[in-house]
Amino acid sequence: MFTGIVQGRARVVAIERHHEFMRLTLAFPEACCDNLQTGASIALNGTCLTVTQFNANQISFDLIAATLSTTNLGVLNVGDHVNFERAARVGDEIGGHTMSGHIFQTVKILTIERSEDNCVIWFERPAPIARYLLPKGFVGLNGCSLTLAQVEPDRFCVYLIPETLRMTTFGALTEGTDINVEIDPQTQAIVDTVERYLTERQQL
């Protein structure tokens, strides 16, 4: 389980690409590598991955076809940065919202509006997940737990504070970038339940 509170950025230092498979090695801040072990879970851009090898602060992960086709990790290059969060432990503060690290799909950044103290990012709102993207609802974007500020038929936006821009990759992203999306599971459960109930009522 993850909280959507990104702990920092990790830099891609090596990539091995094969057919529908990729081995990804990243350099993490040394302060975030305590008690690391093979088999541990770390979210990269919100995607839950398993540590396969590590040497000091360099950690490797294996990505299979399903992950490469659903997330933005397959287009990474050496030198790129990703958001990371280590798995939550019992007793940790949940400052965001509970997240599984299971990405639904990617969405593109449409526009970025920056001012002195604010950053507003608009994303596309594709049909398959549109009903789960609701005003003031939660969403996971590249591993960040964020609140939807405005929702329109084909797009939605979030407001980012300077601290979020400093700690995550959002401060350096550009329009057209693909972003990983995880839908809030409680929102999904409520929407699906209501839709199923209404459908059953109509059939009576």
Contact map, one row per residue, 1 for C-alpha under 8 A:
111000000000000000000000000000000000000000000000000000000000000000000000000000000000001100000000011110000000000000000000000000000000000000000000000000000000000000000000000000000000000000000000000000000000
111110000000000000000000000000000000000000100000000000000000000000000000000000000000111100000000011110000000000000000000000000000000000000000000000000000000000000000000000000000000000000000000000000000000
111110000000000000000000000000000000000000000000000000000000000000000000000000000000000100000111111000000000000000000000000000000000000000000000100000000000000000000000000000000000000000000000000000000000
011111000000000000000000000000000000000000000100000000000000000000000000000000000000100000000011111000000000000000000000000000000000000000010011100000000000000000000000000000000000000000000000000000000000
011111100000000000000000000000000000000000000000000000000000000000000000000000000000100000000011000000000000000000000000000000000000000000000011100000000000000000000000000000000000000000000000000000000000
000111110000000000000000000000000000000000000000000000000000000000000000000000000011100000000000000000000000000000000000000000000000000000000011000000000000000000000011000000000000000000000000000000000000
000011111000000000000000000000000000000000000000000000000000000000000000000000000011110000000000000000000000000000000000000000000000000000000000000000000000000000000010000000000000000000000000000000000000
000001111100000000000000000010000000000000000000000000000000000000000000000000000011100000000000000000000000000000000000000000000000000000000000000000000000000000000011000000000000000000000000000000000000
000000111110000000000000000110000000000000000000000000000000000000000000000000001111000000000000000000000000000000000000000000000000000000000000000000000000000000000011100000000000000000000000000000000000
000000011111000000000000011110000000000000000000000000000000000000000000000000001111000000000000000000000000000000000000000000000000000000000000000000000000000000000000000000000000000000000000000000000000
000000001111100000000000011100000000000000000000000000000000000000000000000001111100000000000000000000000000000000000000000000000000000000000000000000000000000000000000000000000000000000000000000000000000
000000000111111000000001111000000000000000000000000000000000000000000000000111111100000000000000000000000000000000000000000000000000000000000000000000000000000000000000000000000000000000000000000000000000
000000000011111000000000111000000000000000000000000000000000000000000000000001100000000000000000000000000000000000000000000000000000000000000000000000000000000000000000000000000000000000000000000000000000
000000000001111100000001110000000000000000000000000000000000000000000000000001000000000000000000000000000000000000000000000000000000000000000000000000000000000000000000000000000000000000000000000000000000
000000000001111110000111100000000000000000000000000000000000000000000000000011000000000000000000000000000000000000000000000000000000000000000000000000000000000000000000000000000000000000000000000000000000
000000000000011111000111000000000000000000000000000000000000000000000000000000000000000000000000000000000000000000000000000000000000000000000000000000000000000000000000000000000000000000000000000000000000
000000000000001111101110000000000000000000000000000000000000000000000000000000000000000000000000000000000000000000000000000000000000000000000000000000000000000000000000000000000000000000000000000000000000
000000000000000111111100000000000000000000000000000000000000000000000000000000000000000000000000000000000000000000000000000000000000000000000000000000000000000000000000000000000000000000000000000000000000
000000000000000011111000000000000000000000000000000000000000000000000000000000000000000000000000000000000000000000000000000000000000000000000000000000000000000000000000000000000000000000000000000000000000
000000000000000001111100000000000000000000000000000000000000000110010000000000000000000000000000000000000000000000000000000000000000000000000000000000000000000000000000000000000000000000000000000000000000
000000000000000011111110000000000000000000000000000000000000011110010000000000000000000000000000000000000000000000000000000000000000000000000000000000000000000000000000000000000000000000000000000000000000
000000000000001111011111000000000000000000000000000000000000011100000000010000000000000000000000000000000000000000000000000000000000000000000000000000000000000000000000000000000000000000000000000000000000
000000000000001110001111100000000000000000000000000000000001111000000000000000000000000000000000000000000000000000000000000000000000000000000000000000000000000000000000000000000000000000000000000000000000
000000000001011100000111110000000000000000000000000000000001111000000000000000000000000000000000000000000000000000000000000000000000000000000000000000000000000000000000000000000000000000000000000000000000
000000000001111000000011111000000000000000000000000000000111100000000000000000000000000000000000000000000000000000000000000000000000000000000000000000000000000000000000000000000000000000000000000000000000
000000000111110000000001111100000000000000000000000000000111000000000000000000000000000000000000000000000000000000000000000000000000000000000000000000000000000000000000000000000000000000000000000000000000
000000000111100000000000111110000000000000000000000000001110000000000000000000000000000000000000000000000000000000000000000000000000000000000000000000000000000000000000000000000000000000000000000000000000
000000001110000000000000011111011000000000000000000000001110000000000000000000000000000000000000000000000000000000000000000000000000000000000000000000000000000000000000000000000000000000000000000000000000
000000011100000000000000001111111000000000000000000000001000000000000000000000000000000000000000000000000000000000000000000000000000000000000000000000000000000000000000000000000000000000000000000000000000
000000000000000000000000000111111100000000000000000000011000000000000000000000000000000000000000000000000000000000000000000000000000000000000000000000000000000000000000000000000000000000000000000000000000
000000000000000000000000000011111100000000000000000000000000000000000000000000000000000000000000000000000000000000000000000000000000000000000000000000000000000000000000000000000000000000000000000000000000
000000000000000000000000000111111100000000000000000000000000000000000000000000000000000000000000000000000000000000000000000000000000000000000000000000000000000000000000000000000000000000000000000000000000
000000000000000000000000000111111111000000000000000000011000000000000000000000000000000000000000000000000000000000000000000000000000000000000000000000000000000000000000000000000000000000000000000000000000
000000000000000000000000000001111111000000000000000000000000000000000000000000000000000000000000000000000000000000000000000000000000000000000000000000000000000000000000000000000000000000000000000000000000
000000000000000000000000000000001111100000000000000000000000000000000000000000000000000000000000000000000000000000000000000000000000000000000000000000000000000000000000000000000000000000000000000000000000
000000000000000000000000000000001111110100000000000000000000000000000000000000000000000000000000000000000000000000000000000000000000000000000000000000000000000000000000000000000000000000000000000000000000
000000000000000000000000000000000011111100000000001001000000000000000000000000000000000000000000000000000000000000000000000000000000000000000000000000000000000000000000000000000000000000000000000000000000
000000000000000000000000000000000001111100000000011111000000000000000000000000000000000000000000000000000000000000000000000000000000000000000000000000000000000000000000000000000000000000000000000000000000
000000000000000000000000000000000000111110000000011100000000000000000000000000000000000000000000000000000000000000000000000000000000000000000000000000000000000000000000000000000000000000000000000000000000
000000000000000000000000000000000001111111000000011000000000000000000000000000000000001000000000000000000000000000000000000000000000000000000000000000000000000000000000000000000000000000000000000000000000
000000000000000000000000000000000000001111100001111000000000000000000000000000000000011000000000000000000000000000000000000000000000000000000000000000000000000000000000000000000000000000000000000000000000
000000000000000000000000000000000000000111110011111000000000000000000000000000000001111000000000000000000000000000000000000000000000000000000000000000000000000000000000000000000000000000000000000000000000
010000000000000000000000000000000000000011111111100000000000000000000000000000000011111000000000000010000000000000000000000000000000000000000010000000000000000000000000000000000000000000000000000000000000
000000000000000000000000000000000000000001111111100000000000000000000000000000000111100000000000000000000000000000000000000000000000000000000110000000000000000000000000000000000000000000000000000000000000
000000000000000000000000000000000000000000111110000000000000000000000000100000000111000000000000000000000000000000000000000000000000000000001110000000000000000000000000000000000001000000000000000000000000
000100000000000000000000000000000000000000111111000000000000000000000000000000000011100000000000000011100000000000000000000000000000000000011111000000000000000000000000000000000001110000000000000000000000
000000000000000000000000000000000000000001111111100000000000000000000010000000000000000000000000000011100000000000000000000000000000000000000110000000000000000000000000000000000001000000000000000000000000
000000000000000000000000000000000000000011110111110000000000000000000000000000000000000000000000000111000000000000000000000000000000000000000000000000000000000000000000000000000000000000000000000000000000
000000000000000000000000000000000000000011110011111000000000111000000000000000000000000000000000000000000000000000000000000000000000000000000000000000000000000000000000000000000000000000000000000000000000
000000000000000000000000000000000000011111000001111100000000110000000000000000000000000000000000000000000000000000000000000000000000000000000000000000000000000000000000000000000000000000000000000000000000
000000000000000000000000000000000000111111000000111111000011110000000000000000000000000000000000000000000000000000000000000000000000000000000000000000000000000000000000000000000000000000000000000000000000
000000000000000000000000000000000000011000000000011111000011110000000000000000000000000000000000000000000000000000000000000000000000000000000000000000000000000000000000000000000000000000000000000000000000
000000000000000000000000000000000000010000000000001111100011100000000000000000000000000000000000000000000000000000000000000000000000000000000000000000000000000000000000000000000000000000000000000000000000
000000000000000000000000000000000000110000000000001111111111000000000000000000000000000000000000000000000000000000000000000000000000000000000000000000000000000000000000000000000000000000000000000000000000
000000000000000000000000000000000000000000000000000011111110000000000000000000000000000000000000000000000000000000000000000000000000000000000000000000000000000000000000000000000000000000000000000000000000
000000000000000000000000000001001000000000000000000001111110000000000000000000000000000000000000000000000000000000000000000000000000000000000000000000000000000000000000000000000000000000000000000000000000
000000000000000000000000001111001000000000000000000001111110000000000000000000000000000000000000000000000000000000000000000000000000000000000000000000000000000000000000000000000000000000000000000000000000
000000000000000000000000111100000000000000000000000001111111000000000000000000000000000000000000000000000000000000000000000000000000000000000000000000000000000000000000000000000000000000000000000000000000
000000000000000000000000111100000000000000000000001111111111100000000000000000000000000000000000000000000000000000000000000000000000000000000000000000000000000000000000000000000000000000000000000000000000
000000000000000000000011110000000000000000000000001111000111110000000000000000000000000000000000000000000000000000000000000000000000000000000000000000000000000000000000000000000000000000000000000000000000
000000000000000000000011100000000000000000000000111110000011111000000000000000000000000000000000000000000000000000000000000000000000000000000000000000000000000000000000000000000000000000000000000000000000
000000000000000000001111000000000000000000000000111100000001111100000000000000000000000000000000000000000000000000000000000000000000000000000000000000000000000000000000000000000000000000000000000000000000
000000000000000000001111000000000000000000000000100000000000111110110000000000000000000000000000000000000000000000000000000000000000000000000000000000000000000000000000000000000000000000000000000000000000
000000000000000000011100000000000000000000000000000000000000011111110000000000000000000000000000000000000000000000000000000000000000000000000000000000000000000000000000000000000000000000000000000000000000
000000000000000000011000000000000000000000000000000000000000001111111000000000000000000000000000000000000000000000000000000000000000000000000000000000000000000000000000000000000000000000000000000000000000
000000000000000000000000000000000000000000000000000000000000000111111100000000000000000000000000000000000000000000000000000000000000000000000000000000000000000000000000000000000000000000000000000000000000
000000000000000000000000000000000000000000000000000000000000001111111110100000000000000000000000000000000000000000000000000000000000000000000000000000000000000000000000000000000000000000000000000000000000
000000000000000000011000000000000000000000000000000000000000001111111111110000000000000000000000000000000000000000000000000000000000000000000000000000000000000000000000000000000000000000000000000000000000
000000000000000000000000000000000000000000000000000000000000000011111110010000000000000000000000000000000000000000000000000000000000000000000000000000000000000000000000000000000000000000000000000000000000
000000000000000000000000000000000000000000000000000000000000000001111111000000000000000000000000000000111100000000000000000000000000000000000000000000000000000000000000000000000000000000000000000000000000
000000000000000000000000000000000000000000000010000000000000000000111111110000000000000000000000000000101100000000000000000000000000000000000000000000000000000000000000000000000011000000000000000000000000
000000000000000000000000000000000000000000000000000000000000000000010111111100000000000000000000000000000100000000000000000000000000000000000000000000000000000000000000000000000111000000000000000000000000
000000000000000000000000000000000000000000001000000000000000000000110011111100000000000000000000000000000000000000000000000000000000000000000000000000000000000000000000000000000000000000000000000000000000
000000000000000000000100000000000000000000000000000000000000000000011011111100000000000000000000000000000000000000000000000000000000000000000000000000000000000000000000000000000000000000000000000000000000
000000000000000000000000000000000000000000000000000000000000000000000001111110000000000000000000000000000000000000000000000000000000000000000000000000000000000000000000000000000000000000000000000000000000
000000000001000000000000000000000000000000000000000000000000000000000001111111010000000000000000000000000000000000000000000000000000000000000000000000000000000000000000000000000000000000000000000000000000
000000000001001000000000000000000000000000000000000000000000000000000000001111110000000000000000000000000000000000000000000000000000000000000000000000000000000000000000000000000000000000000000000000000000
000000000011111000000000000000000000000000000000000000000000000000000000000111110000000000000000000000000000000000000000000000000000000000000000000000000000000000000000000000000000000000000000000000000000
000000000011100000000000000000000000000000000000000000000000000000000000000011111000000000000000000000000000000000000000000000000000000000000000000000000000000000000000000000000000000000000000000000000000
000000000011000000000000000000000000000000000000000000000000000000000000000111111100000000000000000000000000000000000000000000000000000000000000000000000000000000000000000000000000000000000000000000000000
000000001111000000000000000000000000000000000000000000000000000000000000000000111110000000000000000000000000000000000000000000000000000000000000000000000000000000000000100000000000000000000000000000000000
000000001111000000000000000000000000000000011000000000000000000000000000000000011111000000000000000000000000000000000000000000000000000000000000000000000000000000000001100000000000000000000000000000000000
000001111100000000000000000000000000000000111100000000000000000000000000000000001111100000000000000000000000000000000000000000000000000000000110000000000000000000000001100000000000000000000000000000000000
000001111100000000000000000000000000000001111100000000000000000000000000000000000111110000000000000000000000000000000000000000000000000000000010000000000000000000000000000000000000000000000000000000000000
010111110000000000000000000000000000000001110100000000000000000000000000000000000011111000000000000000000000000000000000000000000000000000000010000000000000000000000000000000000000000000000000000000000000
010000100000000000000000000000000000000011100000000000000000000000000000000000000001111100000000000000000000000000000000000000000000000000000000000000000000000000000000000000000000000000000000000000000000
110000000000000000000000000000000000000111100000000000000000000000000000000000000000111110000000000000000000000000000000000000000000000000000000000000000000000000000000000000000000000000000000000000000000
111000000000000000000000000000000000000000000000000000000000000000000000000000000000011111010000000000000000000000000000000000000000000000000000000000000000000000000000000000000000000000000000000000000000
000000000000000000000000000000000000000000000000000000000000000000000000000000000000001111110000000000000000000000000000000000000000000000000000000000000000000000000000000000000000000000000000000000000000
000000000000000000000000000000000000000000000000000000000000000000000000000000000000000111110000000000000000000000000000000000000000000000000000000000000000000000000000000000000000000000000000000000000000
000000000000000000000000000000000000000000000000000000000000000000000000000000000000000011111000000000000000000000000000000000000000000000000000000000000000000000000000000000000000000000000000000000000000
000000000000000000000000000000000000000000000000000000000000000000000000000000000000000111111100000000000000000000000000000000000000000000000000000000000000000000000000000000000000000000000000000000000000
000000000000000000000000000000000000000000000000000000000000000000000000000000000000000000111110000000000000000000000000000000000000000000000000000000000000000000000000000000000000000000000000000000000000
001000000000000000000000000000000000000000000000000000000000000000000000000000000000000000011111110000000000000000000000000000000000000000000000000000000000000000000000000000000000000000000000000000000000
001110000000000000000000000000000000000000000000000000000000000000000000000000000000000000001111100000000000000000000000000000000000000000000000000000000000000000000000000000000000000000000000000000000000
001110000000000000000000000000000000000000000000000000000000000000000000000000000000000000000111110000000000000000000000000000000000000000000000110000000000000000000000000000000000000000000000000000000000
001100000000000000000000000000000000000000000000000000000000000000000000000000000000000000000111111000000000000000000000000000000000000001000000100000000000000000000000000000000000000100000000000000000000
111100000000000000000000000000000000000000000000000000000000000000000000000000000000000000000101111100000000000000000000000000000000000000000000000000000000000000000000000000000000000100000000000000000000
111100000000000000000000000000000000000000000000000000000000000000000000000000000000000000000000111111000000000000000000000000000000000000010000000000000000000000000000000000000000010110000000000000000000
110000000000000000000000000000000000000000000001000000000000000000000000000000000000000000000000011111000000000000000000000000000000000000000000000000000000000000000000000000000000000000000000000000000000
110000000000000000000000000000000000000000100111000000000000000000000000000000000000000000000000001111100000000000000000000000000000000000000010000000000000000000000000000000000000010000000000000000000000
000000000000000000000000000000000000000000000111000000000000000000000000000000000000000000000000001111110000000000000000000000000000000000000000000000000000000000000000000000000000010000000000000000000000
000000000000000000000000000000000000000000000110000000000000000000000110000000000000000000000000000011111100000000000000000000000000000000000000000000000000000000000000000000000001111000000000000000000000
000000000000000000000000000000000000000000000000000000000000000000000100000000000000000000000000000001111100000000000000000000000000000000000000000000000000000000000000000000000001111000000000000000000000
000000000000000000000000000000000000000000000000000000000000000000000110000000000000000000000000000000111110000000000000000000000000000000000000000000000000000000000000000000000001110000000000000000000000
000000000000000000000000000000000000000000000000000000000000000000000111000000000000000000000000000000111111000000000000000000000000000000000000000000000000000000000000000000000111100000000000000000000000
000000000000000000000000000000000000000000000000000000000000000000000000000000000000000000000000000000001111100000000000001111000000000000000000000000000000000000000000000000000111100000000000000000000000
000000000000000000000000000000000000000000000000000000000000000000000000000000000000000000000000000000000111110000000000001100000000000000000000000000000000000000000000000000111110000000000000000000000000
000000000000000000000000000000000000000000000000000000000000000000000000000000000000000000000000000000000011111100000000111100000000000000000000000000000000000000000000000001111110000000000000000000000000
000000000000000000000000000000000000000000000000000000000000000000000000000000000000000000000000000000000001111100000000111100000000000000000000000000000000000000000000000000110000000000000000000000000000
000000000000000000000000000000000000000000000000000000000000000000000000000000000000000000000000000000000000111110000000111000000000000000000000000000000000000000000000000000100000000000000000000000000000
000000000000000000000000000000000000000000000000000000000000000000000000000000000000000000000000000000000000111111000011110000000000000000000000000000000000000000000000000001100000000000000000000000000000
000000000000000000000000000000000000000000000000000000000000000000000000000000000000000000000000000000000000001111100011100000000000000000000000000000000000000000000000000000000000000000000000000000000000
000000000000000000000000000000000000000000000000000000000000000000000000000000000000000000000000000000000000000111111111000000000000000000000000000000000000000000000000000000000000000000000000000000000000
000000000000000000000000000000000000000000000000000000000000000000000000000000000000000000000000000000000000000011111110000000000000000000000000000000000000000000000000000000000000000000000000000000000000
000000000000000000000000000000000000000000000000000000000000000000000000000000000000000000000000000000000000000001111100000000000000000000000000000000000000000000000000000000000000000000000000000000000000
000000000000000000000000000000000000000000000000000000000000000000000000000000000000000000000000000000000000000001111110000000000000000000000000000000000000000011000000000000000000000000000000000000000000
000000000000000000000000000000000000000000000000000000000000000000000000000000000000000000000000000000000000000001111111000000000000000000000000000000000000001111000000000000000000000000000000000000000000
000000000000000000000000000000000000000000000000000000000000000000000000000000000000000000000000000000000000000111101111100000000000000000000000000000000000001111000000000000000000000000000000000000000000
000000000000000000000000000000000000000000000000000000000000000000000000000000000000000000000000000000000000000111000111110000000000000000000000000000000000111100000000000000000000000000000000000000000000
000000000000000000000000000000000000000000000000000000000000000000000000000000000000000000000000000000000000111110000011111000000000000000000000000000000000111100000000000000000000000000000000000000000000
000000000000000000000000000000000000000000000000000000000000000000000000000000000000000000000000000000000000111100000001111100000000000000000000000000000011110000000000000000000000000000000000000000000000
000000000000000000000000000000000000000000000000000000000000000000000000000000000000000000000000000000000011111000000000111110000000000000000000000000000011100000000000000000000000000000000000000000000000
000000000000000000000000000000000000000000000000000000000000000000000000000000000000000000000000000000000011110000000000011111000000000000000000000000000111000000000000000000000000000000000000000000000000
000000000000000000000000000000000000000000000000000000000000000000000000000000000000000000000000000000000010000000000000001111101100100000000000000000001111000000000000000000000000000000000000000000000000
000000000000000000000000000000000000000000000000000000000000000000000000000000000000000000000000000000000010000000000000000111111100000000000000000000000110000000000000000000000000000000000000000000000000
000000000000000000000000000000000000000000000000000000000000000000000000000000000000000000000000000000000000000000000000000011111110000000000000000000000000000000000000000000000000000000000000000000000000
000000000000000000000000000000000000000000000000000000000000000000000000000000000000000000000000000000000000000000000000000001111110000000000000000000000000000000000000000000000000000000000000000000000000
000000000000000000000000000000000000000000000000000000000000000000000000000000000000000000000000000000000000000000000000000011111111100000000000000000000000000000000000000000000000001000000000000000000000
000000000000000000000000000000000000000000000000000000000000000000000000000000000000000000000000000000000000000000000000000011111111100000000000000000000000000000000000000000000000000000000000000000000000
000000000000000000000000000000000000000000000000000000000000000000000000000000000000000000000000000000000000000000000000000000111111110000000000000000000000000000000000000000000000000000000010000000000000
000000000000000000000000000000000000000000000000000000000000000000000000000000000000000000000000000000000000000000000000000000001111110000000000000000000000000000000000000000000000001100110010000000000000
000000000000000000000000000000000000000000000000000000000000000000000000000000000000000000000000000000000000000000000000000010001111111011100000000100100001000000000000000000000000001000000000000000000000
000000000000000000000000000000000000000000000000000000000000000000000000000000000000000000000000000000000000000000000000000000000011111110000000000100100000000000000000000000000000000000000000000000000000
000000000000000000000000000000000000000000000000000000000000000000000000000000000000000000000000000000000000000000000000000000000000111110000000000111100000000000000000000000000000000000000000000000000000
000000000000000000000000000000000000000000000000000000000000000000000000000000000000000000000000000000000000000000000000000000000000011111000000001111000000000000000000000000000000000000000000000000000000
000000000000000000000000000000000000000000000000000000000000000000000000000000000000000000000000000000000000000000000000000000000000111111100000001100000000000000000000000000000000000000100000000000000000
000000000000000000000000000000000000000000000000000000000000000000000000000000000000000000000000100000000000000000000000000000000000100111110000111100000000000000000000000000000000001100100000000000000000
000000000000000000000000000000000000000000000000000000000000000000000000000000000000000000000000000000000000000000000000000000000000100011111000111100000000000000000000000000000000111100000000000000000000
000100000000000000000000000000000000000000000100000000000000000000000000000000000000000000000000001000000000000000000000000000000000000001111111110000000000000000000000000000000001111100000000000000000000
000000000000000000000000000000000000000000001100000000000000000000000000000000000000000000000000000000000000000000000000000000000000000000111111110000000000000000000000000000000011110000000000000000000000
000000000000000000000000000000000000000000011110000000000000000000000000000000000010000000000000000000000000000000000000000000000000000000011111000000000000000000000000000000000011100000000000000000000000
000111000000000000000000000000000000000000111110000000000000000000000000000000000011100000000000000010000000000000000000000000000000000000011111100000000000000000000000000000000001110000000000000000000000
000111000000000000000000000000000000000000000100000000000000000000000000000000000000000000000000000000000000000000000000000000000000000000011111110000000000000000000000000000000000000000000000000000000000
001110000000000000000000000000000000000000000000000000000000000000000000000000000000000000000001100000000000000000000000000000000000000001111011111000000000000000000000000000000000000000000000000000000000
000000000000000000000000000000000000000000000000000000000000000000000000000000000000000000000001000000000000000000000000000000000000000001111001111100000000010000000000000000000000000000000000000000000000
000000000000000000000000000000000000000000000000000000000000000000000000000000000000000000000000000000000000000000000000000000000000000111100000111110000000010000000000000000000000000000000000000000000000
000000000000000000000000000000000000000000000000000000000000000000000000000000000000000000000000000000000000000000000000000000000000111111100000011111100001111000000000000000000000000000000000000000000000
000000000000000000000000000000000000000000000000000000000000000000000000000000000000000000000000000000000000000000000000000000000000001100000000001111100001111000000000000000000000000000000000000000000000
000000000000000000000000000000000000000000000000000000000000000000000000000000000000000000000000000000000000000000000000000000000000001100000000000111110001110000000000000000000000000000000000000000000000
000000000000000000000000000000000000000000000000000000000000000000000000000000000000000000000000000000000000000000000000000000000000111000000000000111111011100000000000000000000000000000000000000000000000
000000000000000000000000000000000000000000000000000000000000000000000000000000000000000000000000000000000000000000000000000000000000000000000000000001111111000000000000000000000000000000000000000000000000
000000000000000000000000000000000000000000000000000000000000000000000000000000000000000000000000000000000000000000000000000010000000000000000000000000111110000000000000000000000000000000000000000000000000
000000000000000000000000000000000000000000000000000000000000000000000000000000000000000000000000000000000000000000000000000111000000000000000000000000011111000000000000000000000000000000000000000000000000
000000000000000000000000000000000000000000000000000000000000000000000000000000000000000000000000000000000000000000000000011111000000000000000000000000111111100000000000000000000000000000000000000000000000
000000000000000000000000000000000000000000000000000000000000000000000000000000000000000000000000000000000000000000000000011110000000100000000000000111110111110000000000000000000000000000000000000000000000
000000000000000000000000000000000000000000000000000000000000000000000000000000000000000000000000000000000000000000000001111000000000000000000000000111100011111000000000000000000000000000000000000000000000
000000000000000000000000000000000000000000000000000000000000000000000000000000000000000000000000000000000000000000000001110000000000000000000000011111000001111100000000000000000000000000000000000000000000
000000000000000000000000000000000000000000000000000000000000000000000000000000000000000000000000000000000000000000000111100000000000000000000000000110000000111110000000000000000000000000000000000000000000
000000000000000000000000000000000000000000000000000000000000000000000000000000000000000000000000000000000000000000000111100000000000000000000000000000000000011111011000000000000000000000000000000000000000
000000000000000000000000000000000000000000000000000000000000000000000000000000000000000000000000000000000000000000001110000000000000000000000000000000000000001111111000000000000000000000000000000000000000
000000000000000000000000000000000000000000000000000000000000000000000000000000000000000000000000000000000000000000001110000000000000000000000000000000000000000111111100000000000000000000000000000000000000
000000000000000000000000000000000000000000000000000000000000000000000000000000000000000000000000000000000000000000000000000000000000000000000000000000000000000011111110000000000000000000000000000000000000
000000000000000000000000000000000000000000000000000000000000000000000000000000000000000000000000000000000000000000000000000000000000000000000000000000000000000111111111011000000000000000000000000000000000
000000000000000000000000000000000000000000000000000000000000000000000000000000000000000000000000000000000000000000000000000000000000000000000000000000000000000111111111111000000000000000000000000000000000
000000000000000000000000000000000000000000000000000000000000000000000000000000000000000000000000000000000000000000000000000000000000000000000000000000000000000001111111101000000000000000000000000000000000
000001111000000000000000000000000000000000000000000000000000000000000000000000000000000000000000000000000000000000000000000000000000000000000000000000000000000000111111100000000000000000000000000000000000
000001011000000000000000000000000000000000000000000000000000000000000000000000000110000000000000000000000000000000000000000000000000000000000000000000000000000000011111111000000000000000000000000000000000
000000001000000000000000000000000000000000000000000000000000000000000000000000001110000000000000000000000000000000000000000000000000000000000000000000000000000000001111111110000000000000000000000000000000
000000000000000000000000000000000000000000000000000000000000000000000000000000000000000000000000000000000000000000000000000000000000000000000000000000000000000000011001111110000000000000000000000000000000
000000000000000000000000000000000000000000000000000000000000000000000000000000000000000000000000000000000000000000000000000000000000000000000000000000000000000000011101111110000000000000000000000000000000
000000000000000000000000000000000000000000000000000000000000000000000000000000000000000000000000000000000000000000000000000000000000000000000000000000000000000000000000111111000000000000000000000000000000
000000000000000000000000000000000000000000000000000000000000000000000000000000000000000000000000000000000000000000000000000000000000000000000000000000000000000000000000111111101000000000000000000000000000
000000000000000000000000000000000000000000000000000000000000000000000000000000000000000000000000000000000000100100000000000000000000000000000000000000000000000000000000000111111000000000000000000000000000
000000000000000000000000000000000000000000000000000000000000000000000000000000000000000000000000000000000001111100000000000000000000000000000000000000000000000000000000000011111000000000000000000000000000
000000000000000000000000000000000000000000000000000000000000000000000000000000000000000000000000000000000001110000000000000000000000000000000000000000000000000000000000000001111100000000000000000000000000
000000000000000000000000000000000000000000000000000000000000000000000000000000000000000000000000000000000001100000000000000000000000000000000000000000000000000000000000000011111110000000000000000000000000
000000000000000000000000000000000000000000000000000000000000000000000001000000000000000000000000000000000111100000000000000000000000000000000000000000000000000000000000000000011111000000000000000000000000
000000000000000000000000000000000000000000000000000000000000000000000011000000000000000000000000000000000111100000000000000000000000000000001100000000000000000000000000000000001111100000000000000000000000
000000000000000000000000000000000000000000001110000000000000000000000011000000000000000000000000000000111110000000000000000000000000000000011110000000000000000000000000000000000111110000000000000000000000
000000000000000000000000000000000000000000000100000000000000000000000000000000000000000000000000000000111110000000000000000000000000000000111110000000000000000000000000000000000011111000000000000000000000
000000000000000000000000000000000000000000000100000000000000000000000000000000000000000000000000001011111000000000000000000000000000000000111010000000000000000000000000000000000001111100000000000000000000
000000000000000000000000000000000000000000000000000000000000000000000000000000000000000000000000000000110000000000000000000000001001100001110000000000000000000000000000000000000000111110110000000000000000
000000000000000000000000000000000000000000000000000000000000000000000000000000000000000000000000111000000000000000000000000000000001000001110000000000000000000000000000000000000000011111110000000000000000
000000000000000000000000000000000000000000000000000000000000000000000000000000000000000000000000001000000000000000000000000000000000000000000000000000000000000000000000000000000000001111111000000000000000
000000000000000000000000000000000000000000000000000000000000000000000000000000000000000000000000000000000000000000000000000000000000000000000000000000000000000000000000000000000000000111111100000000000000
000000000000000000000000000000000000000000000000000000000000000000000000000000000000000000000000000000000000000000000000000000000001000011000000000000000000000000000000000000000000001111111110000000000000
000000000000000000000000000000000000000000000000000000000000000000000000000000000000000000000000000000000000000000000000000000000001000000000000000000000000000000000000000000000000001111111111000000000000
000000000000000000000000000000000000000000000000000000000000000000000000000000000000000000000000000000000000000000000000000000000000000000000000000000000000000000000000000000000000000011111111100000000000
000000000000000000000000000000000000000000000000000000000000000000000000000000000000000000000000000000000000000000000000000000000000000000000000000000000000000000000000000000000000000001111111110000000000
000000000000000000000000000000000000000000000000000000000000000000000000000000000000000000000000000000000000000000000000000000000011000000000000000000000000000000000000000000000000000000111111111000000000
000000000000000000000000000000000000000000000000000000000000000000000000000000000000000000000000000000000000000000000000000000000000000000000000000000000000000000000000000000000000000000011111111100000000
000000000000000000000000000000000000000000000000000000000000000000000000000000000000000000000000000000000000000000000000000000000000000000000000000000000000000000000000000000000000000000001111111110000000
000000000000000000000000000000000000000000000000000000000000000000000000000000000000000000000000000000000000000000000000000000000000000000000000000000000000000000000000000000000000000000000111111111000000
000000000000000000000000000000000000000000000000000000000000000000000000000000000000000000000000000000000000000000000000000000000000000000000000000000000000000000000000000000000000000000000011111111100000
000000000000000000000000000000000000000000000000000000000000000000000000000000000000000000000000000000000000000000000000000000000000000000000000000000000000000000000000000000000000000000000001111111110000
000000000000000000000000000000000000000000000000000000000000000000000000000000000000000000000000000000000000000000000000000000000000000000000000000000000000000000000000000000000000000000000000111111111000
000000000000000000000000000000000000000000000000000000000000000000000000000000000000000000000000000000000000000000000000000000000000000000000000000000000000000000000000000000000000000000000000011111111100
000000000000000000000000000000000000000000000000000000000000000000000000000000000000000000000000000000000000000000000000000000000000000000000000000000000000000000000000000000000000000000000000001111111110
000000000000000000000000000000000000000000000000000000000000000000000000000000000000000000000000000000000000000000000000000000000000000000000000000000000000000000000000000000000000000000000000000111111111
000000000000000000000000000000000000000000000000000000000000000000000000000000000000000000000000000000000000000000000000000000000000000000000000000000000000000000000000000000000000000000000000000011111111
000000000000000000000000000000000000000000000000000000000000000000000000000000000000000000000000000000000000000000000000000000000000000000000000000000000000000000000000000000000000000000000000000001111111
000000000000000000000000000000000000000000000000000000000000000000000000000000000000000000000000000000000000000000000000000000000000000000000000000000000000000000000000000000000000000000000000000000111111
000000000000000000000000000000000000000000000000000000000000000000000000000000000000000000000000000000000000000000000000000000000000000000000000000000000000000000000000000000000000000000000000000000011111
